[in-house]
Amino acid sequence: MWAFIHKVGSPKWFYTISARLLPWCWTLAVTLILVGSIWGLAFAPADYQQGDSFRIIYVHVPAAFLAQSIFVSMAVAALIFMVWKIKVADMAAAVMAPLGAVMTFVALFTGSVWGMPTWGTWWIWDARLTSMLILLFLYLGVIALRGAFTSRDSGARAASVLAMVGVINIPVIKYSVDWWYTLHQPASFSITSRPSMPVEMWWPLLLMVLGFYAFFIAMTLMRTRSEVLRREAGKHWVRELAAGGA
Amino acid sequence: MAFDSLDAFFAMGGHGAYVWSAWAVTALAMVGSVAHARIERRGLLRDLERRARREAATPRKNPDAS
């Protein structure tokens, strides 16, 4: 078991396996997002209340899902790194933070643009909106903390601790719409329960959500591979790789 | 098809500015992330190659030091 964990955690093993997975992840991501976008933008029926402005849902909801899922993934990677000292886990956590911050920004931006035609305001200090803004600051904090130390290991440990503590914000975001029902509507999409919207609207949203997840996995694999090359540049196997034309 | 014409599609029932700006920012963020990751990878591979060439030209005394 231990041998297995450390084999999986070895940068070289990761580098080899991820190369095989990556093309599949990209194909899946591009296909799902392309089909979902065309379906959602041009073929899904307009909402009977919101008209065509509801089509923002197809980018807003997947981005908001990723914003939260990436933080949880980053916290899990941080935990694995702290408990088992697996370096690849820390490399993955390091590359997840900027992508999570970008997705949180996208969720906030698209939400704000959607708020204007539906609520009549760009921003309000509603519980959901505020907790998402805190998520953005947590991401920025994790990124800044990692860079604030001269020793990479100290930065990695500090960023890991903040990621593990900050994950408390995730259930707050999730239940914010139920605890303080202010403006943001409760969840209207779930993979596990029956859709609360017409199926012609729900299908493209499902494709977009799955496509965004595939995009997240592909991006994380790709950038963790780069991080492996960066950190292991002096190792024998990387030098052989470079000599062989990578 | 939910729209009668291309104009209607772009107008989005009068909400065009909202819908298209939300979609544009999302697309830009995703394409930008991929572009950044590709540039990063290419740069790292170039550095590694350069390093490999340099090492091939001057054999190292201590091969374990990194």
Contacts between the chains, C-beta under 8 A, distances in Angstrom:
chain1	res1	chain2	res2	distance
A	37	B	23	7.9
A	41	B	9	7.8
A	41	B	19	8.0
A	41	B	23	7.5
A	42	B	1	6.1
A	42	B	2	6.3
A	42	B	3	6.6
A	42	B	9	6.4
A	43	B	1	6.1
A	43	B	2	6.0
A	44	B	2	6.4
A	45	B	2	5.6
A	46	B	2	5.9
A	46	B	13	6.4
A	51	B	12	8.0
A	51	B	13	4.4
A	51	B	14	7.4
A	51	B	15	6.3
A	52	B	2	7.9
A	52	B	12	4.0
A	52	B	13	4.0
A	52	B	14	7.9
A	52	B	15	5.2
A	52	B	19	6.3
A	53	B	12	7.1
A	53	B	13	7.6
A	53	B	15	3.9
A	53	B	18	5.5
A	53	B	19	6.2
A	55	B	12	6.8
A	55	B	19	5.2
A	55	B	23	8.0
A	56	B	18	6.7
A	56	B	19	5.9
A	56	B	22	4.5
A	56	B	23	7.6
A	59	B	22	5.8
A	59	B	23	5.7
A	59	B	26	4.0
A	60	B	22	6.9
A	63	B	26	6.3
A	99	B	33	6.2
A	102	B	29	5.1
A	102	B	33	6.1
A	103	B	29	7.6
A	105	B	29	7.2
A	106	B	25	6.4
A	106	B	26	5.2
A	106	B	29	5.0
A	109	B	22	7.2
A	109	B	25	5.2
A	110	B	22	4.1
A	110	B	25	6.8
A	110	B	26	6.3
A	113	B	18	5.1
A	113	B	21	5.6
A	113	B	22	4.6
A	113	B	25	7.9
A	114	B	18	6.7
A	114	B	22	6.5
A	116	B	18	6.3
A	117	B	15	5.4
A	117	B	18	5.3
A	215	B	30	6.5
A	219	B	33	6.0
A	219	B	34	7.1
A	219	B	37	6.3
A	222	B	37	5.1
A	222	B	41	7.0
A	223	B	37	5.2
A	223	B	40	7.0
A	225	B	41	7.2
A	226	B	37	7.0
A	226	B	40	5.1
A	226	B	41	4.9
A	226	B	44	5.5
A	229	B	41	7.8
A	229	B	44	4.7
A	229	B	45	7.3
A	229	B	48	6.4
A	230	B	44	5.9
A	233	B	44	8.0
A	233	B	47	7.4
A	233	B	48	6.3
A	233	B	51	7.0
A	233	B	66	7.4
A	234	B	65	7.6
A	234	B	66	2.4
A	235	B	66	6.8
A	236	B	63	7.9
A	238	B	48	6.7
A	239	B	48	7.8
A	239	B	51	7.6
A	239	B	52	6.2
A	239	B	55	7.1
A	241	B	48	7.4
A	242	B	45	7.5
A	242	B	48	3.7
A	242	B	49	5.5
A	242	B	51	6.6
A	242	B	52	4.1
A	243	B	52	4.6
A	243	B	56	7.2
A	245	B	49	7.8
A	246	B	45	5.1
A	246	B	48	6.7
A	246	B	49	7.2
